[in-house]
């Protein structure tokens, strides 16, 4: 069962921006799983939409929140990229330790 999005929120722009920056910082320190952070980012996007729908944002608040959201998404992308790079390095190291296989006739 899909829930309807809520058009009204009690979240303040200052609180949401602080939370987003805190999540981004924790993610950049490797303290949070990138997939979890991506899911949080989607929830943050919905909260921002609800704030915009409720017309509760001033122009400076909107700019601050957009910057915070971009920071969060960029951090998530970087952390996922680093995670993939580490996985590739482990595979390459594993392959380098394996003896070469004879070619098929």
Beta strands, then each sheet from edge to edge (+ up, - down):
end
